[in-house]
């Protein structure tokens, strides 16, 4: 019952976020001429819509967890880490040069596409909370243990560039801290549930091969 109820607010969030991205595309059509910068901004928003819809579908179709973190902190870290960065759009947009705008959009596209690939590999094992369903070690998970976090981080940097300020930099730093905490909580659950996770973690980088 709890797992089913938790799907409802996530479904609502997914539909709201996808609609907001679609609204952004319509606004771009009304305010900008068609050029290269326009095209990659539309591509970035479309890739974000694809990720949001795929994540929403994964939440709705996911299997019941075989293990989960106990206590309140893992749940708070998961929710704050997942949704904190959406508060960035409440701040004034930072004016970028054409090259800066292109770089920002490309980072968003690359991160969004990477997130779609990682999420499609997870399938019904996807979870926002620190839970275990199935140990996935194929696809991008052959190279890093948390490719979804890496891809989301790349996209987040792209978005941050568009709203860069002292306040959004603090927001980004807090977001990174909560995401790292989420990694820790998830790995505790996975190592408890899957004995083979210890060998996997010894041979596979956490986020960046040969670095971290």
C-alpha positions as CSV (number, residue, x, y, z in Angstrom):
1,X,0.0,0.0,0.0
2,X,2.8,2.5,0.9
3,X,4.7,1.8,-2.3
4,X,1.5,2.3,-4.3
5,X,0.6,5.6,-2.6
6,X,4.1,6.9,-3.1
7,X,3.6,6.6,-6.9
8,X,0.8,9.1,-7.0
9,X,2.8,12.3,-6.1
10,X,5.6,11.2,-8.4
11,X,3.1,10.7,-11.2
12,X,1.8,14.2,-10.6
13,X,5.3,15.7,-10.5
14,X,6.2,13.9,-13.8
15,X,3.2,15.2,-15.6
16,X,3.7,18.7,-14.3
17,X,7.4,18.8,-15.2
18,X,6.8,17.4,-18.7
19,X,4.1,20.0,-19.2
20,X,6.4,22.8,-18.0
21,X,9.1,21.7,-20.5
22,X,6.5,21.6,-23.3
23,X,5.3,25.1,-22.4
24,X,8.9,26.3,-22.6
25,X,9.2,25.0,-26.1
26,X,6.0,26.8,-27.1
27,X,7.3,30.0,-25.6
28,X,10.6,29.6,-27.5
29,X,8.6,29.4,-30.7
30,X,6.9,32.7,-29.9
31,X,10.0,34.6,-28.8
32,X,13.0,33.4,-30.9
33,X,13.8,33.0,-34.5
34,X,14.8,29.6,-35.8
35,X,18.6,29.3,-35.7
36,X,21.2,26.8,-34.3
37,X,20.9,28.0,-30.7
38,X,17.1,27.7,-31.0
39,X,17.4,24.2,-32.4
40,X,19.6,22.9,-29.6
41,X,17.4,24.5,-26.9
42,X,14.4,22.7,-28.4
43,X,16.4,19.5,-28.5
44,X,17.4,19.9,-24.8
45,X,13.8,20.4,-23.7
46,X,12.7,17.4,-25.8
47,X,15.4,15.2,-24.2
48,X,14.3,16.4,-20.8
49,X,10.7,15.5,-21.6
50,X,11.8,12.0,-22.7
51,X,13.7,11.5,-19.4
52,X,10.8,12.8,-17.3
53,X,8.3,10.6,-19.0
54,X,10.6,7.5,-18.8
55,X,11.2,8.2,-15.1
56,X,7.5,8.5,-14.4
57,X,6.8,5.3,-16.3
58,X,9.6,3.5,-14.4
59,X,8.1,4.6,-11.1
60,X,4.6,3.4,-12.0
61,X,5.9,0.0,-13.3
62,X,8.6,-0.7,-10.8
63,X,8.6,-3.9,-8.8
64,X,8.4,-4.0,-5.0
65,X,11.7,-3.4,-3.2
66,X,13.6,-6.3,-1.7
67,X,15.4,-4.0,0.7
68,X,15.3,-0.4,1.8
69,X,17.2,2.0,4.0
70,X,15.8,2.6,7.5
71,X,15.3,5.9,9.2
72,X,14.2,9.3,8.1
73,X,17.5,10.7,6.8
74,X,17.8,8.5,3.7
75,X,14.3,9.6,2.7
76,X,14.9,13.2,3.2
77,X,18.2,13.0,1.3
78,X,16.5,11.3,-1.6
79,X,13.7,13.8,-1.9
80,X,15.8,16.9,-1.4
81,X,18.5,15.6,-3.7
82,X,15.9,14.7,-6.4
83,X,13.9,18.0,-6.4
84,X,16.1,20.7,-4.9
85,X,17.6,21.9,-8.2
86,X,14.2,22.6,-9.6
87,X,14.1,25.6,-7.3
88,X,16.8,27.1,-9.5
89,X,14.2,28.3,-12.1
90,X,12.8,30.6,-9.4
91,X,15.9,32.8,-9.7
92,X,16.5,35.3,-12.6
93,X,18.0,33.8,-15.7
94,X,21.6,34.7,-16.3
95,X,22.5,36.3,-19.6
96,X,24.9,34.2,-21.6
97,X,26.9,34.8,-24.7
98,X,26.0,32.7,-27.7
99,X,28.9,30.3,-27.1
100,X,27.9,30.0,-23.4
101,X,24.3,29.4,-24.3
102,X,25.3,26.7,-26.7
103,X,27.6,25.0,-24.1
104,X,24.9,25.2,-21.5
105,X,22.3,23.6,-23.8
106,X,24.7,20.9,-25.0
107,X,25.5,19.9,-21.5
108,X,21.8,19.7,-20.8
109,X,21.3,17.5,-23.9
110,X,24.2,15.2,-23.1
111,X,23.1,14.8,-19.5
112,X,19.5,14.2,-20.4
113,X,20.3,11.6,-23.1
114,X,22.7,9.9,-20.7
115,X,20.0,9.8,-18.0
116,X,17.6,8.3,-20.5
117,X,20.1,5.6,-21.4
118,X,20.8,4.8,-17.7
119,X,17.2,4.8,-16.8
120,X,16.2,2.5,-19.6
121,X,18.9,0.1,-18.4
122,X,17.5,0.2,-14.8
123,X,13.9,-0.4,-16.1
124,X,11.6,-1.5,-13.2
125,X,14.5,-1.4,-10.8
126,X,14.5,2.4,-10.7
127,X,13.8,4.1,-7.4
128,X,14.1,7.6,-5.9
129,X,14.5,6.3,-2.4
130,X,17.4,4.2,-1.2
131,X,15.9,0.8,-2.1
132,X,17.1,-2.4,-3.8
133,X,15.2,-4.4,-6.4
134,X,17.8,-5.9,-8.8
135,X,21.5,-5.4,-9.1
136,X,22.1,-3.9,-12.6
137,X,25.7,-4.1,-13.9
138,X,25.2,-4.0,-17.6
139,X,25.1,-1.1,-20.1
140,X,26.6,2.1,-18.6
141,X,26.7,0.3,-15.2
142,X,29.7,-1.6,-16.5
143,X,31.7,1.6,-16.4
144,X,30.4,3.4,-13.3
145,X,28.2,2.4,-10.4
146,X,25.9,5.4,-10.7
147,X,25.7,6.6,-14.3
148,X,22.2,8.1,-13.7
149,X,23.7,10.5,-11.1
150,X,26.6,11.3,-13.3
151,X,24.2,12.2,-16.3
152,X,21.9,14.2,-14.1
153,X,24.9,16.1,-12.7
154,X,26.1,17.0,-16.2
155,X,22.6,18.3,-17.1
156,X,22.4,20.2,-13.8
157,X,25.6,22.1,-14.6
158,X,24.1,23.0,-17.9
159,X,21.0,24.4,-16.2
160,X,23.1,26.1,-13.6
161,X,24.9,28.1,-16.2
162,X,21.6,29.7,-17.3
163,X,20.8,30.8,-13.7
164,X,24.4,31.3,-12.4
165,X,24.6,33.5,-9.2
166,X,25.9,33.3,-5.7
167,X,22.6,31.9,-4.5
168,X,22.2,29.3,-7.2
169,X,25.9,28.3,-6.6
170,X,25.0,27.6,-3.0
171,X,22.0,25.7,-4.2
172,X,24.1,23.6,-6.5
173,X,26.6,22.9,-3.7
174,X,23.8,21.7,-1.4
175,X,22.4,19.6,-4.2
176,X,25.7,17.9,-4.7
177,X,26.1,17.2,-1.0
178,X,22.7,15.6,-0.9
179,X,23.4,13.5,-4.0
180,X,26.6,12.2,-2.5
181,X,24.7,11.3,0.6
182,X,22.1,9.5,-1.6
183,X,25.0,7.5,-3.2
184,X,26.2,6.4,0.3
185,X,22.7,5.4,1.4
186,X,22.0,3.4,-1.8
187,X,25.3,1.6,-1.6
188,X,24.6,0.5,2.0
189,X,21.3,-1.0,0.9
190,X,22.8,-2.7,-2.2
191,X,25.8,-4.1,-0.3
192,X,23.5,-5.6,2.4
193,X,21.1,-7.1,-0.1
194,X,23.6,-8.3,-2.8
195,X,26.8,-10.0,-1.5
196,X,28.3,-9.6,-5.0
197,X,28.1,-5.8,-4.8
198,X,31.4,-5.7,-2.9
199,X,33.3,-7.2,-5.9
200,X,31.4,-5.0,-8.3
201,X,32.3,-1.9,-6.3
202,X,35.9,-2.9,-6.2
203,X,36.2,-3.1,-10.0
204,X,33.8,-0.3,-11.0
205,X,34.2,3.4,-10.3
206,X,31.5,5.2,-8.4
207,X,31.0,8.2,-10.8
208,X,34.2,8.9,-12.9
209,X,36.4,6.0,-14.1
210,X,39.9,6.0,-12.6
211,X,39.1,9.2,-10.6
212,X,36.2,8.6,-8.2
